[in-house]
Amino acid sequence: MTTIQYREIVYDGFHDAEIVDENINLDLKHFAEACGQSPEWILQLLEYEILPARPENRIHQFFGEDISRARRAYRLQRDFEASLSAVAMMMDLLDEVQQLRKQVKHLHLHVH
């Protein structure tokens, strides 16, 4: 299955969408720009392990698939006025639910 990531840009009431290649390799500055956030906020996502851990020599290397995770974290933080530690816990729970759904679907397909 192919996932197409995009970002929606709203400017003076006009909507535009930009495709984000999930295989793209971004540095911290460009990743923060793609997420619409500051580099400091992105570093906090790493600190709270909201974004996947990286080897020390690649700590500021991000991929297109990280964009959707960072945006989801931002929406949770904004919508629930949550701290990043609460967002980390919410993201872990969402990941677990998604994994359990995959397992149930897999089991359901093999039972029938």
N, C-alpha and C positions, 0 to 999 in steps of 0.2 A: 504494500500500500504506500502510495506517495502522499506526503503531506505538503501542502503549499502554505507557507507562512506569508502573511502580509501585514502591513500596518496601514491603518486608516488615518488620513490626515484631514483635519477640518480647519478651513481657513476662511474667514468671513462668510460663513454659511455654506461654503462649497465643500463637498466631500471628494476625496481622492484616495486611492489605495495604491500601495507600493508593494510589489512582491519581494519577499526576503528569502534568499536561497538558504535552505537549511544546512548546506555544506560549506557555507561561507565561513571564513576565518577572520575574526575581528579583534582588534586591540581594544584596550579599555576605553579609550576616548571614543572610538567609532561605535563600540557596543553601547555605551551610554547614550550616544546620540540616537542610535537606532531604537533604543528603548524610551527615549524622551525623558531621561533622568540624568542626574549628575554622576560623575565617576565615583564620588564619595558614597553615594547610595548603592551603587553596584558593588563596591568593596564591602559594604555592610551585608549585602546578600551573600557574599562569600564567607564573611565572618560568622554569620548565623546558619551557614550551610544550606541556604535556600537554593543556591546554584550548586551544581555538582563540584566536588573537590577536584583540584587540579594539581599536578606535580609543581613543585616550587619554580622550576624553570619555565613553566607555561601558565603561571598564575593569572596573567592578564591576557590569556588567549580565550576567546569566546566563539561560539558557533551560532548559526542561525536558529537552531533549535532552542538555544538558551533564551532567545528573545521572548518567546511565548511564555516561558516560565517566569522570567523577570516581570513581564507585563501582568501575569496572573497575580504575582506577589504584590505588585503595586495596587491592583484593583482590590485585593483583599485588605491591604493596609488602608486604603482610602475608604472603601465601603463600610468597613467595620471599625474604622478608627483604631486599628490594632497596632500593637508594637511589633517590631520585627521578630521577636521571640515567639509571639502569638502567631504571626504569619508563618513562621517556620513550622510550627506545630500543625497549623491548618494545611499547609502544603504536604506534610508527611501523611496526614490523614487522607487527603485527596489522592495522593499517590497510592496509598494502601487500598482505598476503595476501587481505584482504577485497576489495580493488580487483581483484586478479588473478582471483579467483574469479568476480567479476561479469563481467569481460572474457571469461573462458573460457565462462561460461554464455551470454553474448551471442553469441559466435562459434559455439558449438554450436547455438544456436537458428537461426542464419542459414545454417548449412551444410546442415541437414536440411530 
